[in-house]
Amino acid sequence: MREVRRKFVLYAMLAVFILLLLILSIINVTNFTMAAADADAITAMLAENKGRFSEKKNEAPDFAQETPQMPGSAGGTAPGDFSTLPFSPNGFGPMGPDSPETGFSLRYFTVRFGKDGDAKLTVYQIAAVSEEEALAWAQSLKSESKKNDVTGWTHGTYRYRCYTRGDSVFVTVIDEGRELTPSYRILIISLIGMVFGLLISFLFLTYISKRLFKPLEDADRKQRQFILEAEKEFKIPLTVIRADTELIERENGPSDYTSSIHRQVSRMADLNRNLGNLALFNESAPSENCSLSTVFETAASEAASALETAGIRLTAEWTEGITINANPEALKRIADELLDNIGKFAVSDALIRSEKHEGRIILTVSNDCTLPDGSCDNVFDRFIRLANAEDRPGAGLGLSFVKDAVRQIGGRVSAKVEDGRFILQLFL
């Protein structure tokens, strides 16, 4: 259940991140697009007059001749309505690109290239770029421009336009650094706000998930406890049935009926043990450092008799000194399930190998089989049985427990059939 809660928080955080990223991207892209449009409007006005503002544009407005009246007086303008003001041609507003103040505050230069390619600095109203740099810069932009009228960004915050008027080519570059400052501030504020928003969302989701999943965790804990108690209770009648059947066989000899009882009792015992395995792995179970080779060697010695009876040769290849922090009982059950799987489905030989690779422990369990080659990770799903298990006892829960137990200790599992061998790999 803790894993489910983590996934809930993870997916919710992913949704919040995508939503914030989408909203802030739209805001910032629109903001920079509008800034570029304003800069293009200014360079277009300059291009109309061969790279300079007209004298009319540079003249200060005469407020004495035409002063807007206050709201409420005859012929007055409404508050916020700049369309009739003398410095608002075309309804741009006092701070728009068409404001007469633009000519006084704009930092720019224009270079004219004649027929013979000679360059002349016709307008120079900028301090951040020297005249020599301006000429070289314009020459570079002219060489890169393949079309008649080209605009773009250069050197970060400079907007340029390359255009032809008559027999000459003009390159106008304006400094938009001051105009872009608010846009960059909005971008930085957006990123900071996004980080704080994600942090607050994470804290809120973590808190709310505990309250949301608490009833489910309680129900899951009660379910596990019930299964464990049921496993203990089922052991008693199964033991009695097995003992009574053996007594009947001693008195009257084996028969088809007693053989059938033994098979069904074994099947019920396996099912009961697998259900106990699924309920055993409690998330709060204590963990300790366990020697992987010791755990599997102990389990192999206990299963040696059954493997020998089945004619299966087991080979172990251990890398010494490998330890893992896990619940000892759960790790022992993992070993028992893997060896039980070998005993049921191996044809003649099996191999268990442990190794360390790039800081991870890899445990490989393989045996020969009659299955076709290919991936078969669905064997870890509950109640899934492969083709070679149809006539064998079991309910398809053993490897499901292995998967859950391995994931609980931060690992993963995989299964495949390759060259006639069924290969299980545990990455711990």
C-alpha positions in Angstrom: 0.0 0.0 0.0 2.9 2.3 0.6 4.0 1.7 -3.0 0.5 2.7 -4.2 0.7 5.9 -2.1 4.0 6.8 -3.6 2.7 6.2 -7.1 -0.3 8.4 -6.3 1.9 11.3 -5.2 4.3 10.8 -8.1 1.5 10.8 -10.8 -0.2 13.7 -9.1 3.0 15.7 -9.0 3.6 14.9 -12.7 0.2 16.2 -13.5 0.8 19.4 -11.5 4.2 19.8 -13.2 2.8 19.4 -16.7 -0.1 21.8 -15.9 2.2 24.5 -14.5 4.7 24.0 -17.3 2.0 24.4 -19.9 0.5 27.6 -18.3 3.8 29.3 -17.7 5.1 28.3 -21.2 2.1 29.9 -22.8 2.5 33.1 -20.7 6.2 33.5 -21.4 6.1 32.5 -25.1 3.2 35.0 -25.6 5.2 37.7 -23.7 8.4 37.3 -25.7 6.3 37.0 -28.9 4.6 40.3 -28.2 8.0 41.9 -27.4 9.3 40.7 -30.8 6.2 42.0 -32.5 6.7 45.5 -30.9 10.4 45.5 -32.0 9.4 44.5 -35.6 6.8 47.4 -35.6 9.6 49.8 -34.7 12.0 48.4 -37.3 9.3 48.6 -39.9 8.7 52.3 -39.1 12.4 52.9 -39.4 12.5 51.0 -42.7 9.8 53.3 -44.1 12.2 56.3 -43.7 15.5 54.5 -44.6 16.5 53.6 -41.1 15.7 56.8 -39.2 12.8 58.4 -37.5 11.1 61.2 -39.5 11.5 64.8 -38.2 7.8 64.8 -37.2 8.3 61.7 -35.1 11.2 63.3 -33.3 9.5 66.5 -32.5 8.2 66.9 -29.0 4.4 67.1 -28.9 2.9 70.6 -28.4 0.6 70.2 -25.5 -0.2 73.9 -25.5 -1.9 73.8 -28.9 -4.1 70.7 -28.1 -4.5 69.9 -24.5 -7.0 67.1 -23.7 -9.8 68.3 -21.5 -10.6 66.6 -18.2 -13.3 64.0 -18.1 -16.7 65.5 -17.8 -15.9 68.8 -19.6 -17.0 69.6 -23.1 -15.1 67.4 -25.6 -13.2 65.6 -22.9 -11.8 62.1 -23.2 -12.9 59.2 -21.0 -10.5 57.9 -18.4 -8.0 55.5 -20.1 -9.1 56.5 -23.6 -5.9 57.6 -25.4 -7.2 57.3 -28.9 -7.7 61.1 -29.3 -4.5 62.2 -27.7 -1.9 63.9 -29.9 0.8 61.4 -29.1 -1.5 58.4 -29.8 -1.7 58.0 -33.6 -3.5 54.9 -34.9 -4.7 54.2 -31.3 -1.4 52.6 -30.1 -1.4 54.3 -26.7 1.2 56.4 -25.0 3.7 53.6 -24.5 3.3 51.7 -27.8 5.8 51.4 -30.6 4.2 54.4 -32.4 4.7 56.8 -29.5 6.7 59.9 -30.4 8.8 59.1 -27.3 10.2 56.1 -29.0 12.5 58.2 -31.2 14.1 59.8 -28.2 14.5 56.7 -26.1 15.4 54.1 -28.7 19.0 52.8 -28.9 19.8 51.8 -32.5 22.0 52.3 -35.5 21.5 52.0 -39.3 24.1 51.1 -41.9 23.6 51.7 -45.6 25.2 49.6 -48.3 25.5 51.2 -51.7 25.7 49.6 -55.1 29.4 49.2 -54.9 29.1 47.5 -51.4 30.5 50.4 -49.5 29.1 50.7 -46.0 28.1 54.0 -44.3 26.8 54.5 -40.8 23.8 56.7 -41.5 22.3 56.7 -37.9 24.3 56.0 -34.8 22.3 56.4 -31.5 23.7 53.7 -29.3 26.5 53.6 -26.7 26.9 49.9 -26.1 28.3 49.3 -29.7 31.2 51.2 -31.2 31.0 52.5 -34.8 33.5 49.9 -36.0 31.5 47.1 -34.3 28.3 48.4 -35.8 29.7 48.4 -39.3 31.1 44.9 -38.9 27.9 43.7 -37.3 25.8 45.1 -40.1 28.1 43.5 -42.8 27.7 40.1 -41.1 23.9 40.4 -40.9 23.7 41.5 -44.5 25.8 38.5 -45.6 23.6 36.1 -43.7 20.3 37.6 -45.0 19.2 35.9 -48.2 15.8 37.6 -48.6 14.8 41.2 -49.3 13.2 41.9 -45.9 14.5 39.9 -43.0 14.1 40.3 -39.2 15.4 38.4 -36.3 17.3 38.4 -33.0 21.0 38.8 -32.8 23.4 38.9 -29.8 20.6 38.0 -27.5 18.6 41.2 -27.0 19.1 43.1 -30.3 16.4 43.0 -33.0 17.5 43.7 -36.6 15.9 44.2 -40.0 17.7 43.9 -43.3 15.8 45.6 -46.2 16.3 47.2 -49.6 15.3 50.7 -50.5 16.0 51.8 -54.1 19.6 50.8 -55.0 20.7 50.5 -51.4 20.5 47.8 -48.7 19.9 49.0 -45.2 20.6 47.1 -41.9 18.9 48.5 -38.8 19.7 47.1 -35.3 17.8 48.2 -32.2 18.7 47.4 -28.6 15.7 45.8 -26.9 17.5 44.9 -23.7 15.6 47.4 -21.6 12.2 46.4 -23.2 13.0 42.7 -22.6 13.9 43.1 -19.0 10.3 42.8 -17.8 9.9 39.7 -19.9 13.0 38.1 -18.3 11.8 39.1 -14.9 8.4 37.4 -15.6 10.3 34.3 -16.8 12.4 34.2 -13.6 9.4 34.8 -11.4 7.5 32.1 -13.3 10.3 29.6 -12.7 10.6 30.5 -9.0 6.8 30.3 -8.7 6.8 26.9 -10.4 9.4 25.5 -8.0 7.5 26.8 -4.9 4.2 25.5 -6.5 5.7 22.1 -6.9 7.1 22.1 -3.4 3.8 23.1 -1.9 1.9 20.6 -4.0 4.3 17.8 -2.9 3.8 18.7 0.8 0.1 18.9 0.4 -0.2 15.6 -1.6 2.0 13.8 0.9 -0.1 15.0 3.8 -3.4 14.3 2.1 -2.3 10.9 0.7 -1.7 9.7 4.3 -5.2 10.5 5.3 -6.7 9.3 2.0 -4.9 5.9 2.1 -5.2 5.3 5.8 -8.5 3.4 5.6 -7.1 1.3 2.7 -3.9 0.5 4.7 -6.0 -0.5 7.7 -8.1 -2.8 5.5 -5.0 -4.2 3.8 -3.4 -4.9 7.2 -6.5 -6.6 8.5 -6.7 -8.7 5.3 -3.1 -9.8 5.7 -3.7 -10.7 9.3 -6.8 -12.7 8.3 -4.9 -14.7 5.7 -2.1 -15.5 8.0 -4.6 -16.7 10.7 -6.5 -18.7 8.0 -3.2 -20.3 6.9 -2.5 -21.5 10.4 -6.1 -22.8 10.8 -6.0 -24.7 7.4 -2.8 -26.5 8.3 -4.5 -28.5 11.1 -7.2 -30.1 9.0 -4.8 -30.7 6.1 -2.4 -32.5 8.5 -5.2 -34.6 9.9 -6.5 -35.6 6.4 -3.0 -36.5 5.3 -2.4 -38.5 8.5 -5.7 -40.3 8.3 -5.1 -41.2 4.6 -1.7 -42.7 5.4 -3.4 -44.7 8.2 -5.9 -46.0 5.7 -3.2 -47.0 3.3 -1.3 -48.9 6.0 -4.4 -50.9 6.9 -5.9 -51.5 3.5 -3.1 -50.6 1.1 -2.9 -47.7 -1.4 -5.8 -47.2 -3.9 -6.9 -44.7 -6.5 -9.0 -42.9 -3.9 -6.1 -42.4 -1.4 -3.8 -41.3 -4.2 -6.4 -38.7 -5.2 -6.7 -37.5 -1.6 -2.9 -37.1 -1.4 -2.9 -35.1 -4.6 -5.6 -32.8 -3.5 -4.1 -32.4 0.0 -0.8 -31.5 -1.6 -2.5 -29.0 -3.9 -4.4 -27.4 -0.9 -1.2 -27.3 1.1 0.7 -25.5 -1.7 -2.2 -23.0 -2.2 -2.3 -22.4 1.6 1.5 -21.8 1.7 1.3 -19.4 -1.3 -1.5 -17.4 0.3 0.6 -17.2 3.4 3.5 -16.0 1.4 1.4 -13.2 -0.1 0.3 -12.0 3.3 3.7 -12.5 5.0 5.5 -9.6 3.6 4.5 -6.8 5.8 5.9 -3.4 4.9 7.0 -2.8 8.5 8.7 -6.2 8.9 12.2 -5.8 10.4 15.2 -6.0 8.0 18.8 -7.0 8.6 21.9 -7.8 6.6 21.6 -11.3 5.2 24.2 -13.4 3.4 22.7 -14.3 0.0 24.7 -17.4 -0.4 24.0 -18.7 3.1 20.2 -18.2 2.7 20.1 -20.1 -0.7 22.5 -22.8 0.4 20.3 -23.5 3.4 17.2 -23.6 1.2 19.0 -25.8 -1.4 20.1 -28.4 1.3 16.5 -28.6 2.4 15.3 -29.1 -1.1 18.1 -31.5 -2.1 16.1 -34.7 -1.4 13.2 -33.5 -3.6 15.5 -32.4 -6.4 17.4 -35.7 -6.3 14.1 -37.7 -6.5 13.1 -35.6 -9.5 16.4 -36.3 -11.2 17.5 -32.6 -11.3 21.1 -31.6 -10.9 21.5 -28.2 -9.2 24.7 -26.2 -9.7 25.4 -23.1 -7.6 27.9 -20.4 -8.5 28.3 -17.8 -5.6 30.2 -14.6 -5.4 31.4 -14.5 -1.8 30.7 -11.6 0.5 27.4 -10.5 -1.0 24.9 -9.3 1.6 21.5 -7.7 1.3 19.4 -5.8 3.7 16.0 -7.6 3.8 13.5 -9.4 6.0 15.2 -12.8 6.6 12.0 -14.7 6.6 10.9 -13.1 3.3 14.3 -13.8 1.8 14.1 -17.4 2.8 10.7 -17.7 1.3 12.0 -16.2 -2.0 14.7 -18.9 -2.0 12.1 -21.6 -1.2 9.8 -20.5 -4.0 12.6 -20.3 -6.6 13.8 -23.8 -5.7 10.3 -25.1 -5.6 9.8 -23.7 -9.1 13.0 -25.6 -10.2 11.7 -28.8 -8.7 8.4 -28.6 -10.5 9.5 -27.4 -14.0 13.2 -28.2 -14.6 13.8 -31.2 -16.9 17.3 -32.3 -15.8 19.5 -29.5 -14.5 19.4 -26.0 -12.9 21.8 -23.2 -12.1 21.8 -20.5 -9.4 24.4 -17.8 -9.8 25.0 -14.5 -7.9 27.2 -11.6 -9.0 27.7 -7.9 -8.5 27.5 -5.6 -11.5 27.8 -1.8 -11.3 26.9 -1.8 -7.7 23.8 -4.0 -8.1 23.4 -7.6 -7.0 22.2 -9.9 -9.8 20.8 -13.3 -8.9 20.2 -15.6 -11.8 18.1 -18.8 -11.5 17.8 -20.9 -14.7 16.7 -24.4 -15.7 16.1 -26.4 -18.8 12.5 -26.5 -20.0 10.2 -27.3 -22.9 8.9 -23.8 -23.5 9.5 -21.8 -26.7 12.0 -18.9 -26.6 10.8 -15.4 -25.7 9.9 -13.1 -22.8 7.5 -14.3 -20.2 7.3 -11.6 -17.5 3.6 -12.4 -17.1 4.6 -15.4 -15.1 4.9 -13.0 -12.2 1.2 -12.1 -12.3 -1.1 -13.8 -9.9 -2.8 -17.0 -11.0 -0.8 -17.0 -14.2 0.6 -20.4 -15.2 2.7 -21.3 -18.2 2.1 -24.1 -20.7 4.4 -26.5 -18.9 2.6 -26.1 -15.6 -0.9 -27.1 -16.7 -0.6 -30.7 -15.2 1.4 -29.6 -12.1 0.1 -28.7 -8.7 0.0 -25.0 -7.7 -2.1 -21.9 -8.2 0.3 -19.5 -9.9 1.1 -17.5 -6.8 4.7 -18.4 -5.9 6.5 -16.2 -8.4 4.0 -13.4 -7.7 5.2 -13.4 -4.1 8.8 -13.3 -5.4 8.1 -10.2 -7.5 6.3 -8.4 -4.6 9.0 -9.3 -2.1 11.9 -8.2 -4.5 10.1 -4.9 -5.3 9.7 -4.3 -1.6 13.5 -4.3 -1.1 14.0 -2.0 -4.0 14.7 -4.5 -6.8 13.1 -5.9 -9.9 12.6 -9.2 -11.6 12.5 -10.5 -15.2 11.8 -13.8 -16.9 12.5 -15.2 -20.3 13.1 -18.4 -22.2 16.4 -18.5 -24.2 17.9 -21.5 -25.9 15.6 -23.9 -24.2 16.3 -22.5 -20.7 13.9 -20.7 -18.4 15.8 -17.8 -16.9 14.8 -15.8 -13.9 16.8 -12.7 -13.0 16.5 -10.8 -9.7 18.2 -7.3 -9.6 18.6 -6.5 -6.0 
